Amino acid sequence: MATRDLQQQLEDLRDQLARGTPLSDEERASLLALMRDIEVELERQTSDEPDPTLVDGVNLAVERFEVSHPTLAGTLRNILQSLANMGI
């Protein structure tokens, strides 16, 4: 269930980026890289050692976009919650 929620939240984030949310090239690239990292973690979910830097990266993204892009930040917070529910 948590995996499905996380995949839906990643899709929501992709949709927000596709709608042309005004971001700098650097911001867009960092979000895309973060999304790839989350997808990699989902693929290796059976691993005993989750990537501890993944949650830190999502937290930093929430802080970065909280004021300028509150909708993105909200989606990222939902992703954090899903990661926590999965034990990551």
C-alpha positions as CSV (number, residue, x, y, z in Angstrom):
1,M,0.0,0.0,0.0
2,A,2.7,2.5,0.9
3,T,4.6,1.7,-2.3
4,R,1.5,2.4,-4.4
5,D,1.0,5.7,-2.5
6,L,4.6,6.7,-3.1
7,Q,4.3,5.8,-6.8
8,Q,1.2,8.0,-7.0
9,Q,2.9,10.9,-5.3
10,L,5.8,10.6,-7.7
11,E,3.3,10.7,-10.6
12,D,1.7,13.8,-9.0
13,L,5.1,15.4,-8.8
14,R,5.8,14.5,-12.5
15,D,2.5,16.1,-13.4
16,Q,3.3,19.3,-11.6
17,L,6.6,19.5,-13.4
18,A,5.0,18.8,-16.7
19,R,2.4,21.6,-16.2
20,G,5.3,24.0,-16.4
21,T,5.8,24.9,-12.7
22,P,8.1,27.9,-12.9
23,L,11.5,26.5,-11.8
24,S,15.0,27.2,-12.7
25,D,16.9,24.6,-14.7
26,E,18.9,23.8,-11.5
27,E,15.7,23.3,-9.4
28,R,14.1,21.2,-12.1
29,A,17.2,19.0,-12.4
30,S,17.5,18.5,-8.6
31,L,13.9,17.4,-8.4
32,L,14.3,15.0,-11.3
33,A,17.4,13.6,-9.7
34,L,15.6,13.2,-6.4
35,M,12.7,11.4,-8.2
36,R,15.2,9.0,-9.8
37,D,16.8,8.3,-6.4
38,I,13.4,7.5,-4.9
39,E,12.6,5.2,-7.9
40,V,15.9,3.4,-7.4
41,E,15.1,2.9,-3.7
42,L,11.7,1.5,-4.7
43,E,13.4,-1.0,-7.0
44,R,15.8,-2.1,-4.3
45,Q,13.2,-2.1,-1.6
46,T,14.1,-5.6,-0.6
47,S,17.6,-4.4,0.5
48,D,18.3,-4.5,4.2
49,E,20.0,-1.1,4.0
50,P,17.8,1.8,2.8
51,D,19.7,4.9,1.6
52,P,19.8,7.2,4.6
53,T,20.6,10.2,2.4
54,L,17.3,9.9,0.5
55,V,15.1,11.3,3.3
56,D,17.7,14.1,3.8
57,G,17.4,15.0,0.2
58,V,13.6,15.1,0.3
59,N,13.7,17.2,3.5
60,L,16.1,19.7,1.8
61,A,13.8,19.9,-1.2
62,V,10.8,20.6,1.0
63,E,12.7,23.4,2.7
64,R,13.9,24.8,-0.7
65,F,10.4,24.9,-2.2
66,E,8.3,25.6,0.8
67,V,7.9,29.3,0.2
68,S,8.2,29.6,-3.5
69,H,6.3,26.5,-4.5
70,P,4.0,25.3,-1.7
71,T,2.2,22.8,-3.9
72,L,5.5,21.0,-4.7
73,A,6.5,21.2,-1.1
74,G,3.2,19.6,-0.1
75,T,3.8,16.7,-2.5
76,L,7.3,16.3,-1.2
77,R,6.0,16.1,2.3
78,N,3.6,13.4,1.3
79,I,6.5,11.5,-0.3
80,L,8.4,11.9,3.0
81,Q,5.5,10.4,4.9
82,S,5.2,7.5,2.4
83,L,9.0,6.8,2.8
84,A,8.6,6.8,6.6
85,N,5.6,4.4,6.3
86,M,7.9,2.1,4.3
87,G,10.6,2.3,6.9
88,I,13.0,4.3,4.8
